Every structure is written in C-alpha cells, then in structure tokens.
C-alpha cells in the first residue's frame, strides 16, 4: 500500500499530515510513504528528516497520487490533485461540506473515498483519532500566549521591595478543549483565571484546571457529543447582560465558543466592551467563523477605545511542528480502523468509519454533503 502526503494547498497553512517521528508507525501498518518535496518545511521537517525515517520524497506529486492508496493531508486535497486519484483511493483530512465543496466534488468524481476528521465520532474508541481535540489543544495554548504578549502587564503576582504587582485577571468564555487549554496556560502564567460555559458538565472541568467557574442564573444548554448548541435570542441577551460585569473587570478576555456546522455565536457586543479597562486584550478564537466578539477580524489585531482585539485565524498552524506531530498521530489512528491485514477495508458497519466518511467509493454518505452538493 502507498500513502502519499502532498503539500498543503491552503495559503498560509504550515502544518503537514505526517511527521518524521510517525513514519515508522505508518510503515508498520504496511505503507510505503511518499512525501512531496518540502511538504514539511514550514513545520520544520526537512526532506532529509523524512528520508532518514524511511519515507520517499517526490517532486512529481500528481504522478504519485495516481498510484496512491491513501492520501493524507490537513486540508482537503486540491481539486486538480483529486482528479488524479484512482477509484477506491482514500483521502484523510479535515473536510466540511460548505467550505470544501469543490474539493469534495472532485473526490466524488474520481470515485474515491473521503474520511473527514471534522466528523470523527466523539466516542472512547475514537479518541486517538480526534484531530479536532488535538488541534484545539495547540490553538488554546497559542491563543493564551499571544494574548499575554499583547497585554502591557505582567501576569503573575510579583512581590518586591519596590512594591507588589497584582496578578492579571483572565476570563475565558467556552470550556471546550481549547478553552480549558487557555485556562490551564493562563493559570501557569500566574493569572487569576475564571471560566464560563453554557454546558452543565463544564463546571468540574473548569475547576480541574485551576480556574473559577462563573455561574449565571440561566437554563443549561447542551447539545449532543458534549458540544454546546445554539441559544434562543432571549437567553443570549440575558447571558450578555449577566456576563458584562465580569468582562469589565478582566484584563484579558478569551472567547472560544463554537457550534458545529454553524457560524460562531455572537457572545460579546461592542456595548459590553465599553467598560473594559484601557489596555485590555480580547482574543477571539472563533473570528474565522464569524466571531464571538463584535468587531473582531480574523488574522488581525483591531484596536477599539484602547482595547486590543485579536482575531484568530488557522491558529494551530502557528505552532506547526507540534500541531503536525499530533495530527500525524490522528492520521495513524484513523488508518487503524480501515487497514486490515495489509489491505484497505472500508467497513460501513464500524461507527468510526461510517461517522467520519463523507464519500465512499464515489457515493456520498453524509447528509450535509448531499445537501451542499445538491443531491439531498
């Protein structure tokens, strides 16, 4: 079996789907590994690193993909490369129907299979294949370190003969994987950390990383798989009113809230920010998907009334070496569900395979994809 890793086609994407440290595990699964030349360079992995680990390097990626049994990438394979896929080839990547419509259509036309890390079921046996979690961990860390660097204050309590510097206050809205990593990192930096989430289960999770949980007198909102779900307008307005005093008292506000398959919920309005201290920092991790904070712009730092608003964009890519290593591990794990005795076997009865599959041998198996491609 041959596994091919191409360069990423998305502008600014620094991650890669295989790390030199994981090549040996792929070989044990029965794969011959082919890496496009310089595919890992932005993640600090050289061609020589891959070759020393047992992979082959190619400068003719189109020809390599023609012979590939599996193509692994972070973003969905580009349409021009997908056209070279042989029938039955398997693509592993992040893939969403709205964002990657043309890419998915090309895979469909090639009669190939697409397994998406965006749809890996959140069950115990699939934890090691959960790339959303691994990348959210990296994103949470990077976001907090970035926010700390933008704040013109020290984070920890500092006591000196010259006086005492009080610790900075950090408020995190959203206690999913990314939010918890933000809180844990802020705590390690010495800040006083508070966290809020609409989900009932989040209270103990927030406390477990050393943060204080903010309890608002609101009905609990929780969706399937441990995700939050959308709130009605009345509840959203009340939540905004109750959160405002906490926001105005903080030095750093980080928002991480997301609803799968939908635009990011607007949690913080411009009016809520008016009372924030001059020099405060806001980090909106959901800026790329519409933003939790009014005024945030993905990939930019916007200043409003002396408050810096950082909008996250492809955050995990900013720490490409570690993000790539973790993602490569997720690739190996997902492959373990479809490699049986040295052969690719797509078992539709396996909930991990069926849950993550968007296309199987040129047939759409996901309702979201059917709708987006006009086949629903």
Secondary structure, DSSP 8 states (H G I E B T S, - for coil): -EEEE----STT----S--GGGHHHHHHTT-EEEEETTTTGGGT--HHHHHHHT-EEES-HHHHHHT-SEEE-SS---HHHHTT--TT-EEEE---TTTTHHHHHHHHHTT-EEEEGGG---SGGGGGG-HHHHHHHHHHHHHHHHHHHHSSS-SS-EEETTEEE---EEEEE--SHHHHHHHHHHHHTT-EEEEE-SSTTHHHHHHHTT-EE---SS-----GGG------HHHHHHHHHHHHHHHHT-SEEEE----TTS-----B-HHHHTTS-TT-EEEETTGGGT-SBTT--TT-EEEETTEEEEE-SSGGGGGHHHHHHHHHHHHHHHHHTTEETTEE---TTSHHHHHHEEEETTEE--HHHHHHTT--
